[in-house]
Amino acid sequence: MKKLNKSELKDFLNEKAAFYEQPKFIETDPIQIPHLFAQKEDIEISGFLTATISWGNRKSILTNAHKLMDLLGNSPYDYIMNHKPSDLDYLEGFVHRTFNSIDLSYFIIALKELYTNYGDMEGFFTQYHEENNLQNAIHHFKKEFFSLPHPIRTEKHISDPLKNSAAKRINMFLRWMIRDSKAGVDLGIWNSLSPAQLSCPLDVHSGNVARKLGLLTRKQNDGKALAELDQKLRVLDPNDPVKYDYALFGLGVFEKF
């Protein structure tokens, strides 16, 4: 592919973003899990837990995310807020890669604490957001989330952007919650935060495509790479830079670009 100038690149990425941001995208994507629910809290919790285990084989992610919702009685908010300690015994045996029932049990406890103290997840992120991005809010979220006694091993399942992580999974979760739902894919249930503040869920696919298109020079997919990509995508569309996640991901996964 020939090198594109800025105008050509924007047109190309806009076309690809529009092509992939369609309801059919949901059929093979973890975002299908929060789409199962109507209540705001259920959407948040199912989305957060699904995003947390969204690494590895996509079919396996979907299988285990559905299994996880079954364990929570397909009423995640009710389970979180009303579970008894003995209920956590029934989670024994759940595992997705390195995320197991020990981690899940702590996540249940920590989410109850978060909802008790902040009302919902949107309330927490709104409290700590900055004008141009949500990476500082993610840092504070992790700090608050692990403020209760917990197994140290469980901390690895939430990344910290201030420790140079690209925090792919939680940035993806935030995209789901904040971007407008009119295209039928993202859920857009958080109105107090803006799509302009979002960062691209940077992974091996989107990173490789971004490098081929000249949007990214850094070789590692880390926090510094995310900042570089953020800057380039905000030039292309300052109001909705993360719509290009659809283009980068779609090109990488479905077109082997």
Buried (B, 14 or more C-beta within 10 A) or exposed (E): EEEBEEEEBBEBBBEBBEBBBEEEBBEEBBBBBBBBBEBBBBBBBBBBBBBBBBBEEEEEBBEBBBEBBEBBEBBBBBBBBEBEEEBBEEBEEBBBEEBBBBBBBBBBBBBBBBBEEBEBBBBBBBEBBEEEBBBEBBBBBBEBBBEEEBEEEBBEBBBBBBEBBBBBBBBBBBBBBBBEEEBEBBBBBBEEBBBBBBBBBBBEBBBBBBBBBEBBEBEEBBBEBBBBBBEBBBEBBEEBBBBBBBBBBBBBBEEEB
